[in-house]
């Protein structure tokens, strides 16, 4: 990622490197590094950089670099030095470490859970970092608004993920050679106008089936919050809940108020917070909905602790049927975020052979892992690692 002209000035002092798991922490350190090398980056420009990274594809390294350069570099003569610092700082930071891009509210007020600028001009962090790692069962009522904003941001990340395919555009970062040559024939072969490409948005087609039985009670409301955000931002989502029986709840989540939607579901579904019959519920899904909702482009997400009181043979049977139709099955289990957990419950053990991805769902960080995983099209059973420091007691 270096400019054509190399930096020939004084030797660069040894810079810091991107060592944090979160994008925001690393951007702050990078800005501090630029200041140490006398790049005049103001607090306003630091905020602009964070806002800009929230709307570009940070998985595209060139796009990531150009975004930072366009905002943080004012002197064109220092482009090569900026490129050197960028490469040394960001060179070892993997795309899979990219994290939550925060939503900026329309209000001019800055909630305490957002990144703010301190009096010295450096960026500081709020409680959001701690909230990302906090188990859902430990949240206080006054933290629920922050959780809702985070769920929206994670769902937006899923909804705006770029595919490997490109489409013509006016301001894309990639040049389309064929269209460029064709478009410039009228100039006698002289290249005047560049035809550009950008990667297409790839919205996944999802079916989400959430366990709302008694054993899932402390997690269900947060997972339903996440489902609500995905359905409203992605659009191609069908939602179901189950306890002792299955219920389609897609229409409920069209309500803009998630708490009102959940109240309606609780009031109209008789077995909310009841027992758990996963096999029987999946049988109803496969027979009544599976044939027209699930195909080889559909990802099925099941959110459950796997504590089944029904027939495990039936559960295995129905999972096999669903697995034969779907692109992938992702099973999210809140218990997987706890130390020493092993999927030994009869229901979970019966389902696992037919699961492509087995992952935790106990906090916001684990939902971020899901956002990353939905960008992976490969099939084959995987257990997503719980991020360091994320497992609870």
C-alpha positions, 0 to 999 in steps of 0.5 A: 500500500505504498505510493509510487514515490518513496519517502526519502525524508528522515528515518521514521521513528518506530511506530505503534502497531494495530494490536487491539481487537477493535477498529476504533482503538486502532484508529485512535492509536494510528491518529496519535502516531500521525501526530507524533510525526507532525501530521496536523490531525484535528479532533474534528478530522478524527471524528470525521475519519470514524464516521467515514469508516462506518459507511465504507467497506473496511474489508477492502484494504485499498478503500480503507487506506484511501478513506483515512488518507483523504481525511487525515492527510492535507499535504500531498507532498507527504503521501509517501510518508503517510503510506509508510506509516499506514503500512507499518501500523496496519500491515499485520491487522487482519480483516477478521478483526474488524469490529463494530462501526458505530452509528452516529445519531442525528442529534448533536448530543453524544450519548455516553456510550459513543466515542467522544473527543477529550479536551486534549484532542485525543479520542477516548472510549465509552462504556460500549466497549465493556458492553460488547463483552458483557453477558446478556444475563447481566445487563441492567435496564438502563443499558438496553438502549445501548444494546439496541443501538449495537444490534442495529449497527451489527445488523447494518454490517450484515446488510451492507456486506460486499460480495466478490462481484463488481458492478459499474459505478461512478466513484468506485475504487477499481478500474474497469479496463474493458469499459474504459477502453470501449468508452475512450475509443472516440478519443482515438485510444487516449485514456481520458475517462475511467470506467469504475467498479465497486463491489455489490452489496450481498444481503443474505437470505436468512431464516431465524428460529429462536428458542423462547422456552424457560431456560432461554428466558434471560437471553431471548429478549436480546436475541429477539432484539437482534432478529428485529434489527436484522429483519428491518435492515436486511429485509430477506429474513423470515423469523420464528419462535418456539417453545413447545410449538413453533410460531411464525413471527415475521409480521410482528417484527415489522413493528418499529418498536421492538418492545411492543413487538415482543409484548404482542408475541408474548400475549398471543403465543400461549407457550412462551417461556414454557418447555422445549420441544425442538424436534417437534417444532422443527418438524412443523417448520419443515412440513409447513414452511421449509419447502418454500422458505429454504433452498441452497441460498438460504442460511438457517440460524437456530438460537437455542441452548439445546436443552430439549425435553422432546424426542431426540431421534425426531430432532436429528431427523428434522435437522437432517431434512433441513440441512439437506435443503439449506445453504448452511445451518448456524446454531447459536447457543448462549451456553457456549460462552460459559467456561467448561461448557460441553454440548452434552445435552441430548438435544444439542448432541443430536443436532450437532452432526447437522450443524455447519457452524456452532457458535456462542450467542451470550453477548454483543461480541458473539453477535459480531462474530456471527456478522463476520461468519455470514460473509463466509460462504463455505460449508463444513462443520465449524465451531467459532472460537469465543473471543478471548475474554468473552467467556463467562463463569 
